[in-house]
Amino acid sequence: QVQLVESGGGLVQPGGSLTLSCATSGFVFSSYNMNWYRQAPGKEREFVAQITSPSGSASYATSVEGRFSISRDNANNMVYLRMNGLKPEDTAVYYCSATRSNFRTYWGQGTQVTVSS
């Protein structure tokens, strides 16, 4: 059974930091690109960051470039999103996903991040 479980969300003040974690199981983690997406209230889900496999190459949405950092731990089937310099517009539910060409995409249930003073 495939599982992706996000954690680490919460309430943080503007300018603060959070690290999101995504624990995975049930698929060959090292064969999948791992992604973070987010969905703000009333808006569509949007891409945040990706880290590829096996090269570990990272890419980011323009809105988070330079503030967020994605990483992965293939030994423990984990992916992380370090978020610095958080802004109110970063408030959203953050989702972890696993993608691989010609295979279905897997999604987690999401974790809420709220940036507010």
KEGU-852310 format. One record per atom (N, C-alpha, C): x, y, z; residue in three letters. Coordinates in steps of 0.1 Angstrom, whole numbers, padded with zeros to 4 digits, always signed. Layout:
! residues N
XYZALA/...
//
This chain:
! residues 117
+0008-0012+0000GLN/+0000+0000+0000GLN/+0009+0012+0000GLN/+0007+0021-0010VAL/+0014+0033-0011VAL/+0010+0044+0000VAL/+0019+0049+0007GLN/+0016+0060+0016GLN/+0026+0071+0015GLN/+0021+0084+0015LEU/+0029+0096+0016LEU/+0022+0104+0027LEU/+0030+0107+0038VAL/+0025+0113+0049VAL/+0033+0126+0052VAL/+0027+0137+0051GLU/+0034+0150+0053GLU/+0032+0154+0068GLU/+0042+0161+0073SER/+0042+0166+0086SER/+0051+0179+0087SER/+0049+0186+0098GLY/+0058+0198+0100GLY/+0051+0211+0098GLY/+0039+0211+0093GLY/+0032+0223+0091GLY/+0028+0230+0104GLY/+0023+0242+0103GLY/+0019+0249+0115GLY/+0017+0264+0113GLY/+0016+0271+0124LEU/+0015+0286+0123LEU/+0029+0292+0125LEU/+0033+0301+0117VAL/+0045+0308+0118VAL/+0044+0322+0114VAL/+0052+0331+0121GLN/+0051+0345+0118GLN/+0059+0348+0105GLN/+0055+0359+0098PRO/+0062+0363+0086PRO/+0077+0364+0089PRO/+0085+0359+0079GLY/+0099+0359+0081GLY/+0104+0347+0087GLY/+0096+0339+0093GLY/+0100+0327+0100GLY/+0103+0315+0090GLY/+0106+0304+0097SER/+0110+0292+0089SER/+0102+0280+0094SER/+0101+0270+0085LEU/+0095+0257+0088LEU/+0102+0247+0079LEU/+0102+0235+0084THR/+0107+0223+0075THR/+0096+0213+0075THR/+0091+0210+0063LEU/+0081+0200+0061LEU/+0088+0187+0058LEU/+0082+0176+0062SER/+0087+0163+0059SER/+0076+0154+0053SER/+0081+0145+0044CYS/+0071+0136+0038CYS/+0077+0122+0039CYS/+0070+0114+0047ALA/+0074+0100+0049ALA/+0067+0091+0039ALA/+0074+0083+0032THR/+0068+0075+0021THR/+0070+0060+0023THR/+0062+0052+0017SER/+0063+0037+0017SER/+0054+0031+0006SER/+0058+0019+0003GLY/+0049+0012-0007GLY/+0053+0013-0021GLY/+0063+0020-0024PHE/+0068+0021-0038PHE/+0083+0023-0038PHE/+0090+0022-0049VAL/+0104+0023-0050VAL/+0108+0037-0050VAL/+0110+0043-0038PHE/+0112+0057-0037PHE/+0124+0062-0045PHE/+0134+0055-0046SER/+0146+0060-0053SER/+0144+0061-0069SER/+0133+0055-0074SER/+0130+0056-0088SER/+0121+0067-0092SER/+0116+0075-0082TYR/+0106+0085-0084TYR/+0112+0099-0082TYR/+0108+0108-0090ASN/+0110+0122-0087ASN/+0100+0126-0076ASN/+0104+0134-0067MET/+0096+0139-0056MET/+0093+0153-0057MET/+0081+0157-0053ASN/+0076+0171-0055ASN/+0069+0176-0043ASN/+0068+0189-0042TRP/+0060+0196-0033TRP/+0051+0205-0041TRP/+0038+0205-0038TYR/+0028+0214-0043TYR/+0021+0220-0032TYR/+0013+0231-0035ARG/+0006+0237-0024ARG/-0008+0242-0030ARG/-0017+0244-0022GLN/-0030+0249-0026GLN/-0036+0259-0015GLN/-0037+0271-0019ALA/-0042+0281-0010ALA/-0058+0281-0012ALA/-0065+0287-0002PRO/-0079+0287-0002PRO/-0084+0294-0015PRO/-0093+0288-0022GLY/-0099+0294-0034GLY/-0090+0294-0046GLY/-0078+0288-0045LYS/-0069+0287-0057LYS/-0066+0273-0061LYS/-0061+0272-0073GLU/-0057+0258-0078GLU/-0044+0254-0071GLU/-0042+0241-0071ARG/-0029+0235-0066ARG/-0018+0240-0075ARG/-0007+0244-0070GLU/+0004+0249-0078GLU/+0017+0242-0074GLU/+0026+0241-0083PHE/+0039+0235-0081PHE/+0048+0243-0073PHE/+0055+0237-0064VAL/+0064+0244-0055VAL/+0079+0240-0058VAL/+0082+0227-0057ALA/+0095+0223-0059ALA/+0096+0208-0063ALA/+0107+0205-0070GLN/+0109+0191-0074GLN/+0123+0187-0072GLN/+0126+0175-0068ILE/+0139+0169-0067ILE/+0139+0156-0075ILE/+0148+0154-0085THR/+0147+0143-0093THR/+0155+0131-0088THR/+0153+0120-0094SER/+0160+0108-0091SER/+0165+0102-0104SER/+0178+0097-0105PRO/+0187+0096-0094PRO/+0196+0108-0091PRO/+0196+0118-0100SER/+0206+0129-0100SER/+0204+0138-0088SER/+0192+0139-0082GLY/+0190+0148-0071GLY/+0189+0163-0076GLY/+0186+0165-0088SER/+0185+0179-0093SER/+0173+0185-0088SER/+0174+0198-0083ALA/+0162+0205-0078ALA/+0157+0216-0087ALA/+0145+0219-0087SER/+0139+0230-0094SER/+0128+0236-0085SER/+0125+0249-0087TYR/+0116+0256-0079TYR/+0107+0265-0087TYR/+0095+0268-0081ALA/+0087+0278-0086ALA/+0094+0292-0084ALA/+0091+0301-0093THR/+0098+0314-0092THR/+0094+0321-0078THR/+0082+0319-0074SER/+0078+0325-0061SER/+0085+0321-0049SER/+0092+0309-0049VAL/+0099+0304-0037VAL/+0113+0303-0040VAL/+0118+0305-0052GLU/+0132+0304-0055GLU/+0141+0313-0045GLU/+0151+0306-0040GLY/+0160+0314-0030GLY/+0155+0314-0016GLY/+0143+0309-0013ARG/+0137+0309+0000ARG/+0135+0294+0005ARG/+0131+0286-0005PHE/+0128+0272-0001PHE/+0139+0263-0007PHE/+0140+0251+0000SER/+0150+0242-0004SER/+0144+0228-0003SER/+0145+0220-0013ILE/+0140+0206-0013ILE/+0151+0196-0012ILE/+0150+0186-0004SER/+0160+0176-0003SER/+0153+0162-0001SER/+0161+0151-0003ARG/+0156+0138-0002ARG/+0166+0129+0005ARG/+0161+0119+0012ASP/+0169+0109+0018ASP/+0164+0095+0013ASP/+0172+0090+0003ASN/+0168+0078-0003ASN/+0169+0066+0006ASN/+0178+0067+0016ALA/+0179+0055+0025ALA/+0167+0054+0034ALA/+0160+0065+0037ASN/+0149+0064+0046ASN/+0136+0068+0039ASN/+0136+0069+0026ASN/+0124+0072+0018ASN/+0117+0085+0023ASN/+0124+0095+0025MET/+0119+0108+0030MET/+0122+0119+0020MET/+0114+0129+0020VAL/+0116+0141+0013VAL/+0113+0153+0022VAL/+0120+0164+0020TYR/+0119+0175+0029TYR/+0117+0188+0021TYR/+0111+0198+0027LEU/+0110+0211+0022LEU/+0114+0221+0033LEU/+0125+0227+0032ARG/+0129+0237+0041ARG/+0124+0251+0036ARG/+0117+0258+0044MET/+0111+0271+0040MET/+0116+0282+0049MET/+0123+0291+0043ASN/+0128+0303+0050ASN/+0121+0315+0045ASN/+0122+0326+0053GLY/+0116+0339+0048GLY/+0101+0338+0044GLY/+0094+0331+0053LEU/+0080+0328+0049LEU/+0072+0341+0048LEU/+0062+0341+0039LYS/+0054+0353+0037LYS/+0039+0349+0038LYS/+0030+0358+0041PRO/+0016+0354+0042PRO/+0011+0347+0030PRO/+0016+0351+0018GLU/+0011+0344+0006GLU/+0016+0330+0004GLU/+0025+0325+0013ASP/+0029+0311+0014ASP/+0019+0303+0021ASP/+0009+0309+0027THR/-0002+0301+0034THR/-0009+0292+0025THR/-0009+0279+0028ALA/-0016+0270+0019ALA/-0015+0256+0026ALA/-0022+0246+0020VAL/-0020+0232+0023VAL/-0009+0227+0014VAL/+0002+0221+0020TYR/+0013+0217+0012TYR/+0012+0201+0010TYR/+0014+0197-0002TYR/+0013+0183-0006TYR/+0026+0178-0011TYR/+0029+0166-0007CYS/+0040+0158-0013CYS/+0035+0149-0024CYS/+0042+0147-0035SER/+0038+0138-0045SER/+0050+0131-0051SER/+0048+0119-0056ALA/+0058+0111-0063ALA/+0054+0109-0077ALA/+0064+0112-0086THR/+0061+0111-0100THR/+0072+0103-0108THR/+0067+0095-0118ARG/+0077+0088-0126ARG/+0070+0086-0139ARG/+0078+0087-0150SER/+0073+0085-0163SER/+0066+0072-0165SER/+0054+0072-0171ASN/+0046+0060-0174ASN/+0041+0053-0162ASN/+0042+0059-0150PHE/+0036+0053-0138PHE/+0027+0064-0132PHE/+0017+0059-0124ARG/+0008+0068-0118ARG/+0015+0077-0108ARG/+0009+0089-0105THR/+0014+0098-0095THR/+0007+0095-0082THR/+0015+0096-0071TYR/+0010+0094-0058TYR/+0010+0107-0050TYR/+0000+0109-0042TRP/-0001+0121-0034TRP/-0003+0118-0019TRP/+0002+0127-0011GLY/-0001+0127+0003GLY/-0014+0135+0006GLY/-0018+0135+0019GLN/-0030+0142+0023GLN/-0028+0157+0026GLN/-0016+0161+0027GLY/-0013+0175+0029GLY/-0011+0179+0044GLY/-0004+0190+0045THR/-0002+0196+0058THR/-0003+0211+0057THR/-0010+0217+0067GLN/-0014+0231+0066GLN/-0002+0240+0071GLN/+0001+0250+0063VAL/+0011+0260+0067VAL/+0004+0274+0067VAL/+0004+0280+0078THR/-0002+0294+0079THR/+0008+0304+0084THR/+0010+0314+0076VAL/+0020+0325+0079VAL/+0012+0337+0082VAL/+0013+0341+0095SER/+0005+0352+0100SER/+0011+0357+0113SER/+0009+0370+0115SER/+0014+0377+0127SER/+0002+0377+0137SER/
//
